[in-house]
């Protein structure tokens, strides 16, 4: 994956088995400016403030 790419998956559970692994994967994507979307939950992880709030919510 390279800067500016987009990952689209059906469900967030398809990406990771544990929440901690999910946080690491999404964090790595954000560090590389890779956008991440889920179709079922309609989550969007990019560099917006909304996605950062969502990431904090997932940590809890």
C-alpha positions in Angstrom: 0.0 0.0 0.0 1.2 3.5 -0.7 0.2 7.0 0.4 -3.3 8.0 -0.7 -4.5 4.4 -1.3 -7.9 3.3 0.0 -8.8 0.0 1.6 -12.5 -1.0 1.5 -13.8 -4.0 3.4 -17.3 -5.2 4.1 -17.1 -5.5 7.9 -14.5 -4.2 10.4 -14.4 -7.6 12.0 -12.8 -9.0 8.7 -9.7 -6.9 9.3 -8.8 -8.0 12.9 -9.7 -10.5 15.5 -9.0 -8.2 18.5 -9.6 -4.5 19.1 -6.0 -3.9 20.0 -4.9 -5.3 16.6 -7.5 -3.2 14.9 -6.2 0.0 16.5 -2.6 -0.9 15.4 -3.7 -1.6 11.8 -5.8 1.6 11.5 -3.0 3.6 13.1 -0.5 2.3 10.5 -2.9 3.2 7.7 -3.4 6.7 9.1 0.4 7.2 9.4 0.8 6.4 5.7 -2.3 8.5 4.7 -4.1 5.4 3.6 -7.9 5.8 3.9 -9.9 2.9 5.3 -13.7 2.3 4.8 -16.2 -0.3 5.9 -19.3 -0.8 3.9 -21.6 -2.5 6.5 -20.9 -0.2 9.5 -20.2 2.8 7.2 -17.0 3.7 9.1 -14.5 6.0 7.5 -10.9 6.2 8.9 -8.9 9.0 7.3 -7.2 12.0 8.8 -10.4 13.8 9.6 -11.3 14.7 13.2 -14.4 12.4 13.0 -12.3 9.4 12.3 -9.9 10.2 15.2 -12.9 10.4 17.5 -14.2 7.1 16.2 -10.8 5.5 16.8 -10.8 6.8 20.4 -14.3 5.3 20.8 -13.1 1.9 19.5 -10.3 1.9 22.0 -12.8 2.0 24.9 
